[in-house]
């Protein structure tokens, strides 16, 4: 596999990881099938819980909104890059913040339950 194929594959892997990480907090997110993928960028189509549509560019510079419709790259020239998909969503989706907070509380409660169960196991 060439270096370019490795880099392209890495960008696709990064996009798939971002999709998995935020799918709980958005209505939908997927890699664009319409826009070209390259070794330097991949486009994601994202629909927030507020039903806002975005086309998001993922490149070595980070994530940024480039369109307000799926598969559209017409309004991203002046938009800022975000280091993570979380930072981008935190800016564009108040519902994401709520979902993230709820997921965190649930995970902490789950961990607390695990910690409380362990001492009872030792007491047997």
HUCOR-V669704 format. One record per pair of residues at least 4 apart in sequence whose ideal C-beta (glycine too) atoms are under 8 Angstrom apart, sorted by sequence separation. I is the first residue (numbers start at 1). GAP is how many residues later the second one is. D is the distance in whole Angstrom. If there is no record, write none. Layout:
i:I gap:GAP d:D
i:I gap:GAP d:D
This chain:
i:1 gap:4 d:5
i:2 gap:4 d:7
i:3 gap:4 d:6
i:4 gap:4 d:6
i:5 gap:4 d:6
i:6 gap:4 d:6
i:7 gap:4 d:7
i:8 gap:4 d:7
i:9 gap:4 d:6
i:10 gap:4 d:6
i:11 gap:4 d:6
i:12 gap:4 d:6
i:13 gap:4 d:6
i:14 gap:4 d:6
i:15 gap:4 d:6
i:16 gap:4 d:7
i:17 gap:4 d:6
i:18 gap:4 d:6
i:19 gap:4 d:6
i:22 gap:4 d:6
i:37 gap:4 d:7
i:38 gap:4 d:8
i:47 gap:4 d:7
i:48 gap:4 d:5
i:58 gap:4 d:8
i:67 gap:4 d:7
i:68 gap:4 d:7
i:75 gap:4 d:7
i:83 gap:4 d:6
i:84 gap:4 d:7
i:85 gap:4 d:6
i:86 gap:4 d:6
i:87 gap:4 d:7
i:88 gap:4 d:6
i:89 gap:4 d:5
i:92 gap:4 d:8
i:93 gap:4 d:7
i:94 gap:4 d:7
i:95 gap:4 d:6
i:96 gap:4 d:6
i:97 gap:4 d:6
i:98 gap:4 d:6
i:99 gap:4 d:6
i:100 gap:4 d:6
i:101 gap:4 d:6
i:102 gap:4 d:6
i:103 gap:4 d:6
i:104 gap:4 d:6
i:105 gap:4 d:6
i:106 gap:4 d:6
i:107 gap:4 d:6
i:108 gap:4 d:6
i:109 gap:4 d:6
i:110 gap:4 d:7
i:111 gap:4 d:6
i:112 gap:4 d:6
i:113 gap:4 d:6
i:114 gap:4 d:7
i:116 gap:4 d:7
i:117 gap:4 d:6
i:118 gap:4 d:7
i:119 gap:4 d:7
i:120 gap:4 d:8
i:1 gap:5 d:6
i:37 gap:5 d:5
i:47 gap:5 d:7
i:58 gap:5 d:6
i:67 gap:5 d:3
i:82 gap:5 d:4
i:23 gap:6 d:6
i:31 gap:6 d:7
i:37 gap:6 d:8
i:47 gap:6 d:6
i:48 gap:6 d:7
i:57 gap:6 d:7
i:66 gap:6 d:8
i:67 gap:6 d:5
i:82 gap:6 d:4
i:90 gap:6 d:6
i:22 gap:7 d:6
i:46 gap:7 d:7
i:47 gap:7 d:8
i:56 gap:7 d:6
i:57 gap:7 d:5
i:66 gap:7 d:4
i:67 gap:7 d:6
i:68 gap:7 d:6
i:89 gap:7 d:4
i:90 gap:7 d:6
i:1 gap:8 d:8
i:35 gap:8 d:4
i:45 gap:8 d:8
i:46 gap:8 d:5
i:56 gap:8 d:7
i:57 gap:8 d:8
i:66 gap:8 d:8
i:67 gap:8 d:6
i:45 gap:9 d:8
i:46 gap:9 d:8
i:56 gap:9 d:6
i:57 gap:9 d:5
i:66 gap:9 d:7
i:67 gap:9 d:7
i:82 gap:9 d:7
i:19 gap:10 d:5
i:32 gap:10 d:8
i:45 gap:10 d:6
i:46 gap:10 d:5
i:55 gap:10 d:7
i:56 gap:10 d:7
i:65 gap:10 d:8
i:66 gap:10 d:3
i:90 gap:10 d:8
i:18 gap:11 d:8
i:19 gap:11 d:7
i:31 gap:11 d:6
i:32 gap:11 d:4
i:44 gap:11 d:7
i:45 gap:11 d:8
i:54 gap:11 d:5
i:55 gap:11 d:5
i:65 gap:11 d:6
i:19 gap:12 d:7
i:31 gap:12 d:7
i:32 gap:12 d:7
i:43 gap:12 d:6
i:44 gap:12 d:4
i:55 gap:12 d:3
i:64 gap:12 d:6
i:31 gap:13 d:6
i:32 gap:13 d:5
i:43 gap:13 d:7
i:54 gap:13 d:7
i:55 gap:13 d:8
i:66 gap:13 d:7
i:30 gap:14 d:7
i:31 gap:14 d:8
i:43 gap:14 d:6
i:44 gap:14 d:6
i:54 gap:14 d:7
i:55 gap:14 d:7
i:65 gap:14 d:5
i:86 gap:14 d:7
i:16 gap:15 d:7
i:29 gap:15 d:6
i:30 gap:15 d:5
i:42 gap:15 d:8
i:43 gap:15 d:7
i:53 gap:15 d:6
i:55 gap:15 d:6
i:64 gap:15 d:5
i:15 gap:16 d:5
i:29 gap:16 d:7
i:41 gap:16 d:6
i:42 gap:16 d:5
i:52 gap:16 d:8
i:53 gap:16 d:5
i:55 gap:16 d:6
i:57 gap:16 d:7
i:64 gap:16 d:6
i:28 gap:17 d:7
i:29 gap:17 d:5
i:41 gap:17 d:6
i:42 gap:17 d:8
i:53 gap:17 d:6
i:55 gap:17 d:5
i:64 gap:17 d:5
i:28 gap:18 d:7
i:29 gap:18 d:7
i:41 gap:18 d:4
i:55 gap:18 d:6
i:63 gap:18 d:7
i:64 gap:18 d:7
i:12 gap:19 d:7
i:28 gap:19 d:5
i:40 gap:19 d:6
i:57 gap:19 d:6
i:62 gap:19 d:4
i:63 gap:19 d:5
i:26 gap:20 d:6
i:27 gap:20 d:4
i:35 gap:20 d:7
i:40 gap:20 d:6
i:61 gap:20 d:5
i:62 gap:20 d:5
i:63 gap:20 d:8
i:26 gap:21 d:6
i:27 gap:21 d:7
i:55 gap:21 d:8
i:62 gap:21 d:5
i:63 gap:21 d:7
i:26 gap:22 d:6
i:27 gap:22 d:6
i:59 gap:22 d:8
i:62 gap:22 d:8
i:63 gap:22 d:5
i:26 gap:23 d:6
i:32 gap:23 d:7
i:43 gap:23 d:7
i:47 gap:23 d:8
i:65 gap:23 d:7
i:25 gap:24 d:7
i:27 gap:24 d:7
i:63 gap:24 d:8
i:64 gap:24 d:7
i:12 gap:25 d:7
i:19 gap:25 d:7
i:45 gap:25 d:4
i:63 gap:25 d:5
i:11 gap:26 d:7
i:18 gap:26 d:7
i:45 gap:26 d:6
i:11 gap:27 d:8
i:15 gap:27 d:4
i:65 gap:27 d:7
i:11 gap:28 d:7
i:14 gap:28 d:8
i:43 gap:28 d:7
i:8 gap:29 d:7
i:11 gap:29 d:7
i:15 gap:29 d:6
i:56 gap:29 d:8
i:8 gap:30 d:6
i:11 gap:30 d:7
i:12 gap:30 d:6
i:43 gap:30 d:7
i:8 gap:31 d:4
i:11 gap:31 d:5
i:7 gap:32 d:4
i:56 gap:32 d:7
i:7 gap:33 d:7
i:5 gap:34 d:8
i:4 gap:35 d:5
i:34 gap:36 d:8
i:35 gap:36 d:6
i:34 gap:37 d:4
i:32 gap:38 d:7
i:35 gap:38 d:7
i:54 gap:38 d:7
i:32 gap:39 d:5
i:18 gap:40 d:7
i:52 gap:40 d:7
i:48 gap:41 d:7
i:52 gap:41 d:7
i:15 gap:43 d:5
i:50 gap:43 d:6
i:14 gap:44 d:6
i:48 gap:44 d:7
i:49 gap:44 d:6
i:50 gap:44 d:7
i:18 gap:45 d:8
i:48 gap:45 d:4
i:50 gap:45 d:6
i:49 gap:46 d:4
i:11 gap:47 d:7
i:48 gap:47 d:6
i:49 gap:47 d:7
i:11 gap:48 d:8
i:48 gap:48 d:7
i:49 gap:50 d:7
i:22 gap:63 d:5
i:26 gap:63 d:7
i:21 gap:64 d:7
i:22 gap:64 d:7
i:25 gap:64 d:7
i:21 gap:65 d:8
i:18 gap:67 d:4
i:22 gap:67 d:6
i:26 gap:67 d:7
i:25 gap:68 d:8
i:25 gap:70 d:7
i:26 gap:70 d:7
i:25 gap:71 d:5
i:22 gap:74 d:7
i:25 gap:74 d:4
i:24 gap:75 d:6
i:25 gap:75 d:6
i:25 gap:78 d:7
i:24 gap:79 d:6
